[in-house]
């Protein structure tokens, strides 16, 4: 029977894993390791390059109450989670960085840390936010943390505990618990004073033992006859006693509110203080204390004289008497002062005719003293939204706290931290709570594990509705916003929700998500990269990611990707440069804490997609001829394509690790800490023809060393195609840090029509068409350690729905005595051959390890036969 060719063009190829492979009607089942922005052919993904190195060991020891626990062994600190932020400083500067959960070396104790870079001082900063807290989880317990950057404040929400507000005053980073704090408390001193003496009885004293105590925010309204002298220790230039206005006898109301001039954060308004006197005119002086960690500005509100207006109801109309920095009107000295508060005093300047022209206080409700203890927060149209709340005990006015409600801050006050008791939406049933927020156009979406919440702001009101019951998100990071659309992962697959409520599906991923990844969905994260228009869906459990390339309409995957989480954020290409919107990837591999494996200088880091295959942080020597083409999956110094000089095992307790060493190269790369976490592939033993018993082994680099003559990497074995490690041959051909580029067909089609689907087939060989081939010296034979195996591709043959190839091969010369460089321009001079097998469901795969080389894959030809009658054995008569 004559052989036929199944041609596959990659001019517009995309994978389709919407169904099982055996039932797929698509031509391509899987594409991995490609750059989807390139149209017309398949090229290798450019890999990833560093944008940030974590510096937890630089946090001040005083933040930990003594010694920084990361200083002793910083290489073994682990980053569990991260959230990026940007924030404005002043009018022309900004800060950017990360909030992250770090795990202490050798312990399960975790800390919440913020660090970054600020352009006003061109300096890095690090600050402990929450230390050694059970709220941050352990390996056996969960946590929920989220970050909501606003233009001037970075808000951090922690489920079950206080949230935090981070600001950036000149020369420092200020971290305080979020929320306005207790309501300021005021009082009226009925007696008049001819001259004030600032004693603890006349001023709010936070250090005094009184009941109730005077917290920072307390104030007292004093008065004196108009002829009285200015207060002792309250300089006229400060309190402006000489220009104060005399007020007529009658009834007045005073209130005070505090504000942070840098960020706009506000306290609650105090309860009104009733001021009543008779007789001669008096001057008013308001004096108090303010918590300088939170606020620096005082706002004094008061009413006009009630008897001159409409009686007692006038006391409810408060107008702005003054706004000033507390340090502009200081109390010079007094007993009872404390370091964390500023004393201030202000003599009232306006008469009632001036007062009525000032701003009126609008927001009447009382607010909670703290922001809800929420694991999910988001800023949206000037408000802070909170959900996944727990740990706050309900008070008499709020018995519906922590039942799964959504809460939001005041819509009219302009503060993200003022939450009123009635500003909330309660669910119909307990347990259905949004765990993530994402904006879709003019709508804020809340995603729970069961449904979608649509949150719409209408003026001062907020309306919440629900839809898509049964289509909940699988985890707090499994969603991403692209334009007006939110894509998110459900247990059924990837869905897209629109502002008008429509729900669409990304059908090409249904089987992959619902079947292949079903056990890992809680760990999945998503991030959109605007530069490449790629949506990354990362599964850190199996070291794979799905990429949806919006510019080309291609769906592909990345295999052997060593990241824990991805998230969208703004980071510059260089320190202090222009911020770029990009997808960020957390690289924090598990290391072995043992003196026999060197990990010197290692730190976890954040990475972004490289601009091209040569985009590195650490450039190689200018005369390097060995690895000058495509540096691989991640940056970091190390020779990429190597013939080992020796191999060895390292036994640490019950575990075995593996050592690969090779001779140093002139102008080669000496391994450094940046290569740790990269994967290593074994092509086979040196001199082998095709593939051998050592081929198809994967390892991950967890350490490195450089001796006088040799370079060394230490690795742990990763069971994949091979279930056990075998390094008994000392001269192995290995590639470190490759991008794994592969194309696997769906089942090759039959003769036509539905009957062709059941026809038995045989595949005999695979050939490809390439262009733009580039090699490093390690492939073409320049210098030591060169080998043709670095320049070859592999073919895998699959039967039915198996994920393990029944046979693998690589092109060899017709005499089968030598391997050939098979990655060449043009059509394959030699195909990769298979032993024939009879089955209706057969697929083949092209596989290449791209590091130190590059190419464009244009097409693929599969050779074989179709048997027109149903047969159950290989009979060709």
N, C-alpha and C positions, 0 to 999 in steps of 0.2 A: 504494500500500500504506500502510495506516495506521501512524503512528508509535506507539511504545510507550515506556514509562518503566521504566528499571531503577532501583529505589530502593535506597539504602544508608543504613541507620540506624547511628548511632555510639553508641547507648546502651551497647553492650558490644563495641566493635570491637577487633580485634587483627590484626596482620599475620601472614602465614604464608609464609615462604620456604623451606619444606621441599623444594620441587621447583622446576623451571623454571616461569616464569610461564605459558607456553603449556600446561603440563600440570597447573597448580594447580586443585584442586577447591574452593579457598577463594574467598570473595568479595573479600577485601582482600589485595593483594600486599605493600603497603608503607605503613606509617604512620611519619612522622618528626616530631620536634620537639614532642612532646606531653608533658603532665604526666600520667603514668599513674595517679597517685593519685586523679585526678578521674574519677568514674564518671557515666555518663549523657550525656556529650558529650566532645568533644575540645577541650582548651585548650592554650595554648602552654606549653612547658617554662619554668620560672622563670629559667633561666640559672644562672650560676655567680658566686660572690663570693669575694673574697680572704680567706684565713685566715693566710697567712704570706708574708713577703717575704724572700728569701734575702739574707744579709749576709756573703758570702764576703770582701768587701773590708775587713771589720772584724777578720778574724783577725790576731793579732799577727804582726808581721814576724819576730820571733824564732823563731816556729814554722817559718818558711821559711829560717831561717839568715841573715836580714838584712832584705830588703824583701818585703813582700806583693806578689806579681805581679799581683794584681787591682786594686790601688789606682789605677793610672794610667788605666785605661779600664774601669771596673767595668761599664759598660753592655753591654759585649761579652763578658762572662763568660757561659758557657752551662752549664746544668744538664743533665747526661746522664741521671742516674738518682737516685732517692731512696728512702728507707725511713724511716717515722716510728717514734717511740718515746715511751714514758712511763716514769718511774722515780721511786721513792719516795726522799725525802730526810728523814732523821730520822724523827720520829713524826707530824708534822703538815704536812709540805711535800712538794712534788713538782717534777719537771722534765718538760718535754715539748719535743719538737722533731723534727729530722730529721738523719739521716745521708745524705750525698749525694756524688755524683761531680760535680765542677765541672771545666770545661775552661777553661784560661786564655785571656784575650783574644788573638786573632790567632794562637794556637798550637794544636797538638794535644795538648800536655801536660795531664795530668789529675791532680787531687788528690782525696783522700777527706777530707771535712770533717764534723764534727759541730757543730751549733748548735741553740740552743733558748732556752727561758725557764725560770727557776727561781723558785719562789714563796717560798723561804726568804729571799732577798735582793731579790725583785721586780726582777730584772735579766735581761738577755739575755746569752748567752755564745756564743763561737765558738772552735773548737779544730781545728787540723790533726791528722788521724789518720795519713794516709799521703800523702806528697808526691811528685809527679813520678814515679809508678811505672808501669812497663810492665804490671803486673798489673791496672791499671784500663783497659786496652785503648786503642785508637785508632779512627779511623774505619774502619780495615781489619782490626783484630784484636778478638777477643772478650774478655770478662771475666765473672767470676761472683762476685758479692758478695751477702751476705745479712746481716740483722740480727735478733737474737733478744733482745728486751728481757726481763729478769727483774725481780722486785720491787725489787732494789737495784743491779743491774748491767746495763748494756747491752753485749751481746756482738756483735762484728762479725766475720764470717767472710769471708776473701778466698781464693779458690782459687789455690793455688800459692805462698802466702806466709803469714806469721804472722797469726793473728787478734788481735783487740784486745778489752780489757775496759775499759769506761768507768764511772767512779764519780764521785760528786758530793760530796766533802768540803766543809766550810764554806769558802766564799770561792774555790773553785777547781774545775776540771774535771780529773780525773786519768785519763790515757789510758796504759795499759800493754799490752804483749803478753800475750795470754791464755795461761794455763797456769801450773802451780805453780812452774815454774823448776827448776833443778837441785836434786837432793835435798840437804837440809842435811847437812853433814859434821861429825862430832864426834870428839873425842879425849879420852883420860884422862891427866892428869898424875900420874904415880905418886908423885912426891916430895911431901912435906908442906911447908907454908909456915907459919911462925909469923906472918908479916905479909906480905900480898901487895903487890907493887909492880907496877902495870900497865905492863909493858914489852911491846914487840912480840914478845918470845919467849914470854911467858906468855899472851897473848891472841890470838885470831884477827885477823890484820891484813890487810884486803883490799888495802891499798896496798903490802904487802911483795912482793918478787920471790922467791917460793918456788915449789916444784914438789911437788905440785900447788898452785895458788894457793888462797887462802882466800876464797871468794865470800861475799857477804852471806848469812848462814844458817849459817856455821861457828860452832862452840861448843866449849868446853873444860870438862871437869869437874875441879875442883880439890878438894883436901881439906887440912884442918889438924887438928892435935890439938885436942881439946875445950878445952884451956887456952890455945890460941893467941889472939893479939889480932886484932881485926877488921881487915879489909884496908885498907891505905893507899889513900886516894881513893875507897873504896867506903863511903860513909857508913852508919853503923849503921841510920839511919832508912830507908835505901834497900834495902840488901841484907838487913836484918834479921838481922845476924850474931848479935846477942845472944840472939835467941829461936830460933836454929837448933837442930835436934835432933841429938844425938850418935848416930851409927850404929855398930853393932858390926862387928867385923872379919868379912870374908866376901866373897861375890860379889854384885854388883848389876848391873843394866842400866839405862842412861839413853837417852832419845831426846827429840828436840825437834821441834815442829811450829809453823808460824807461821800467823797468821790476820789478816784485815782486819776490825776490829770493826764498821765501817760496812756492809759488804756481805756478810760471811760467807765471802769467798774464802779458800781454804786452800792451804798448801804441802803437799808430800809430807811424810810422817814420815821423819825421818832413820833411817839404819841404827842399830841399837842399839850403844851404846858400853859395852864390858865394863869394869866397875870392880871391882878386886880389891885388897884390902890385908889385912895381918895386924897383930897387936899391939894397941895401945890404940885406944879409940874415936876416931872422927874426925867432923868436920862437913864436909858437902859444900857447895860453891858451884859453880853453873853460870853461866858467862859467855859472851857471844857477841855477834854483830852481826846486824842484821836490815835488809833492804832496805826502807827507809821508803816507797819509791814503790809497793810492793805490799802490805806488811803493817805492822801496828802492834802486834800482840798476840803474846805468846809463850806456848806451852803446853809444859810440861815433863812428860814421862811417865817413869816408872821402875818397876822391879820391886821386890818385897820381897827381903829377904836370902835368896838361893837356898838356903843351907845350913839355913835355918830352915823351908823349905818342902819341895818335892819335887825338889830338885836343879836341874840345868841347864835343864830345860824351863820352870821358873818364869820364866826370863829372857824367854820369849816372851809372858808375860802382863804387859802394861804398863798401869799405872794412873795416873790424873791426879794429879800432885804439885801443880801450880799453873798458873793462868792469870792473866796480868797484862799490862798495857800496858808496852811496852819503855821508855817514857819515865818510868814510875813507879819503875823500879829502874835508874837510869842509872849508868854509870861517869862520874865527874865529869870527870876529865881523863886522857888517856893519849896517848902518841905513836902514830902510825899511823892515827888517826881519819880518816874521809872523810865528805864532805858528804851522800852519798846513803845513809848507813847510820847506825843508832843503836846505840850500845854499851849493853849491859845486863848486869846481874849479879844473881843470886838465890841466897840461902842456903837450903838445903833445910830445910823446917819440920816435915814430918810424920814420925812414926815409922811402922814397918810396920803397927802395929795400926790406925792411922788411915788408912793408905794403902789397905788392902784394902776400905774402904768407899767408895772413890772410883770414878768412871767407869772402865771398861776400854776400851782402844783396840780397835775391832772390825775395821776395814778393813785386812787384811793385805797385799793385792797392792802391787806397785810400780807406779808410774804414769809416763806419759810426761811429760817436762818441759814440753811445749807442747801446746796444743789442736791437733787435726788441721788441716792447711791446706785447709780446706773452703770451697767456694763456696755450699753449702746447709747452714744450721744452723737448729735450732728447739729451744725449751725446751718440755718436756712432762713433767708430773708430777715436777718437781724434778730432772730430768736434762736435759743438753744432748745433742742428736743432731746428727751431722755426716755429710755425704755430699758427693759431687762433689769428691773429695780428689785433690790432685796436688802435686808439688814437694817432698815429704818423702822423703828417702832411707831405705830400709829398713835397720834395724840387724839384728844377729845374732839377736835375739829376735822379729823381725817382718818376715819376707820377703814377707808378703802385704799390704803397705801400698800404697795408691794403685792398687788393681786394680778399684775400683768398689764398695768395701765401705761399709757403714753402721756407724758407730761411735757409742757412747754413753758418757756419763760414769758414775761410780760411783753405784749405786742406794742405797748405804747410808751413804756418807760425808757427804752433804748438800752437796757442792760440785759446781758445774757444770763445773769445769775439770780434774777428776781422771779421766783416761782410762786404763784398764788395757789391756794388750795383748790380753787375751782378750775384752774387751767389744766385740764386733763381729760382723757378719754378712757373709760373703763371697758374692758372686753366683756363679751357676752358670757364667756366661760373662762375659768382659771387655766393658765398654762399656755395660752396662745398669745405669745408675747413677741414683738419684733426684736430680733437680735442684730439687725443691721439696718442702716438708713442709706438711701441713695437718691439723688435728685434726678428727676426725669422732666426736663422742661421746667414748667412752673409748678410742678407737683413734687412733693417729697414722698418717696415710697418707703414704707416700713416693711421689711421682709421677715416673716416668722417661719417657723418650720412647717407651717400648715397653709398659710395664705399670704396675700399681699394687702397692705394697708395703704390707702391713698390719702395723703394729708395735704389739704389745700388751705392756704391762708387767704382770708377775705377781709381786708381792712384790719380791724382789731380782733377779728374772730378767726377761729381755726375749726375747720370741718374735717372729720375723719370718716372714711367709709372703707369697706373691705370687699375683696373680690378674689376669684381664682382659688377657691377652697380646694385643698388637696395638692396644690402646686407651690409648696413652700420651699425655702432655700435650705440647702444641706448644712451650711455653716456660716459663721459671721463674715468670712472673707470670700465666700463663693459668689460674688456679685461684682459687677463693674458697670460704670456709666460710659456710654459712647454717644456723643451728641444728646438727643432727647430720649434715648432708649437705654433701658437697664437690662443687661444680660445677666442671668444667674443660673446656677446649677440646681436642678431638682433631682429627685430620685429617679425620674423618668428620662432625664436628659437635660440639655441646655435650652432655656426658654428666654424669650425677649418680650419685655412688657413696655408698652407705650404710654405716653401721658393720657391718651384718651381711653385707656383701659384695655386695649387689645393685647392678646397674648399670642405670640408666634413661637414656633419651635425651630431649633437648628437640628434638623433630622439627621444630618450626617454623623452625629455623635450619640444618638440614642442608645445603641448597643454598647458602645464604649463606656458610657456613664452608668447605665442601668445594670450592666452585667459585669464588665471587666473591672470597673472601679468601685463596685458597690460597697465593698468593705472599707474603702478609704475616703468616702465622700465628706466626712466631717473634717478632714485635714486639707481638703482642696482649697486653693486660693486663686483669685483672678486679678489680672492687671492689664490695662490697655496702654499700649505704647504709641503715642500720636506720631512720632517721627516715622515709624515703620508701618503705621496703621495695623498693628498686630495685637490681637487679644490673646493673652497667654492664660491658659488654665493649667495650673501646676498641681501635680500629685506627688508630694514629697515621699510618700511611702514606697512607690515603685520607681522613683527617679525619672518620671516622664512628665511631659507637658504637651498640651494640645495648643496649636496656634491657628487662629482664624485671621487670615490676611485680608483685610478689607479692600486694599488697593487692587488686588488681583483676583479676589474671590476664591482663593485657595484655602483648603483646610489641610493641615499637616500636623506632625508631632515632632517633639524633640526627645530623644532617648539618652539615657545616661547624663542627666542634668542634675548637678549636685546641690540643689537648693532646698531650703526648708519652707520658704514662703515667698510670694510675690505680692506687690502692692504698688499702686500708682503714687507718684510724688514728684516734687520739684527739686532738682539738684543741678548744680552747674557742671559744665564739662571740666572746669578748672576751679581751684579754690577761690571763692569770692567773686566768681564770674557771673554772667547772666544766668538766671534760673531757667532750666529746661524741663518741660513736662515729659516724664518718661516712666517706664515700668522699672521697678526696683526689685532685686532678688537677693534674699538673705542667704549668705554662704557661711555656714557654721557647722562643719562636719564634726562627728564624734572622734575624739583623739584618745590615745592610750597614754595614761600617766605612768610612765616607767622610764628610768634613766637609760635603758638600752635603745630607746627610740627618740631621736632628737627632733624637737619641735620648736627650737629657739626662734623667738621673735614673732611667732604666729599670733594673729588676731583675727577674729571673725570680721567679715566685711560685707558691704552692700555692693551689688554689681548692676550694671545696665547692659542692654544689648549693644555690642560694638558697632561702630560706624562701618567697619569693614574687617576682613579677616586678619589685618595687621594692627588693629587698634589695641595697643597695650599701654599699661601704666609704666612697666619696667621694660625699656627698649633693649634689644640684644646688642652686642658689639657691632659696630658699623661694618666690620669685615666678615661678619658671620655668614657663611655660605651654606650652612647645614639646615637651618630651619627658617629661612627667609621667606617662606610662602605659607600663608594661613597658619596662625599660631595655635588654633584649636579652640576648645570649648571655653576655657577661662584663661585669663592672663596669669603671669607668674613665670619666673625664670627656671628653665630646665631644658636640657636637650629633649627633643620630642621623639625622634626615631632612633632606636638604639639596638645594637647587638650586645647582649650582656657579657661581661667578663666572668662573672660568677653569680651564683644564686645561693641563698641560705634561708633557713628557718629561724625564727625567734620565738621561743616559747615563754609566755608570760602567764603564770597561773594556769588556768585550764585552756587558754586560748593560744593559737598558733598564728604568727604573722610571718610575712615573707619579705626577704631582702633581695633587691636587684642592684647589681653594681656594674659599672662600665668605665672604661678609660676616659679620662678627660680629653677634650678636644681643644686644639688651638683655636682660639676665638669662639669656642663653644659657650654654652650657657651652664654656669654652675647652679645646681638646684638651690632654691631659696624657699622661704615659707609660703610664698604665693602659689606654689604648685600643689600645696596640700589640699586634699579634697578632690583633686582631679582623678579621672579614671584611667586605667592602664589596660591595654589589650595585648594579648600574646598571639602573634601570627603563627608561631611554630618554632621548631629548632632551626638553627642556622644550617643552611645547606639542604634543607628538606625540599622536596619537589611537591608543589601543591600544599595540601593541608596534612597535618600529622596529629599524633595523640596529644600534642601540647596546644594545638590551635583552639581558638574560641574560648579562651579563659579571660575572665575579667577580674581586675583588682582595683582597689581605691587607695591612693597615696595618703598615708597618715603620718609620714615623717620623712626626713631627709638627712643627709650627711655629706661632708666633703672631706676626704682624706688627702694625703700628699699626692697620690696617683689616681685615685678613683672617685667617681661620683656614686652616691647611693640613694635610693629611695626605699622606704619601708611601706608595706602595703598590707591591707587585709583582703582576703579572698571574697568575691561576690558570686555566689552560685547563680548561674543563669543557664546558658546552654550546657555547661559542665557543672556537675554538682560537687566535685571535689577538686582541690588544687593539686597541680603536678608541676614541679619546677626541678625535676631531677636532672634535666639537661642544663648545663651551666651556660651555654651560649644560645640563649633564647632571643628571638627577634620580637621586639616589643615596640608599641607606639604608646606614648604617654599623652593624655589629654586630647584625644581625637574628637571631632564632631562625627557622629555616626550617621552617615547618609545612606538611606535605604529606601527602596521602592518595592512593595510587594503587590502583585496583582491579586485581584479577586480570582475566583475559579475561572480558568480559561474557558471561553465559550465553546459550544458545540457547533454542529453544522448549520443551525438556523432554526428558528421557531422554538416552541416549548419543548419539542422532543429533543432538540440539541442539548438542552440542559441536562438530560439524563444520559447522553452518549458517553461511552468510555473514551478516555483520552490517554495519550502518552506524551510526555515531554522529554526531549532528548538533549537540548542545549539552550544556552542563553547568550546572546551577544548584544552589544550596546553601540550607540553612536555618540561620540563626544567631540567637544571643541574647547579651545582656550585652555589647554592643559599646561600647567606650570609645575615644576619640580624644585625641591630643595636639593642641596648637595647630598643629603643622606640617601636619596633615591638614585641619583644619577652616578654615584660612585666617587664623588669628590671627598677625599679624606677617609679616616677610619670609620668603622661602623656603618658603612653604606651597605645596602642590600636591596635587591629587586623586590623583595616581599613588601617593602613600604609603598611600592608603586603599583600594586595590583588590587583588583576588585574581586569580590566573592559572589558566588551564586548559591542560593538556598532553594531547596525543593520541598514543598509542603503537600500533604495529602489530607483531604477533608478539612475539618475544623481545627486540626492540631496546630499548636503554636510552636512546636519543636520540629525543626526540619528533619525529614527522613534521610536526606543526604545533602552534603555541602561540597562545593568544589571551587576551584579557581583555574583560570586558563593556564595551561602548560604547553610546552612545545610538543609537536607530534610524536617525538620519540619518548616523551614523558620522562626525560632525564633532567630537565632544568625548569625552574620557574621563569616566567617572563614578566616584564613590565607591561601590564595590560591596560593601564590608564594612559591612553594615547589618543592623539587627535584622529578623527575619522572613525570609520566602523572598526569593530574589533577584528584584528587579524586572526585571532584564535578565539573560538567560543569556549565557554565553560560547559563541560559536558555532564550529563546525568545518566545513571543507569535507568533504563526504562522501567516504569511501573504502570500498571493498568488500574485506572480509577476514574469515575466521572467527575470527581472534585479534586482538581489539582491546581496549585498556584506556585509561582516562582518569585524569587526576590533577588534584586540587585543590592549589594552591600559594599560600602567603602568606608575606610577610616581616614577622615580628612584632617591631616595635620602635616605640615611641611609639604603640602601639595595643594593644587586646586584644579577645578575643571568645570565645564558645563555639560550636563547630561541632557542630550536632545531627544533620544529615542531608545527603545529597547525591542529586540526581536526574540521571540520564544519559538523554538523549532520543536515539532512533534507531529503526532498523527491523531486523527479522529477515527474511531471505529464506528461505522454506520450501523452495525447490529450490536445488540447487547451481548456482551461476553463477560465471563467471570474468570478467565485465565488468559495468559499471554499466548495467543494462538494467532498466527498471521498467515495461515494457509489461504 
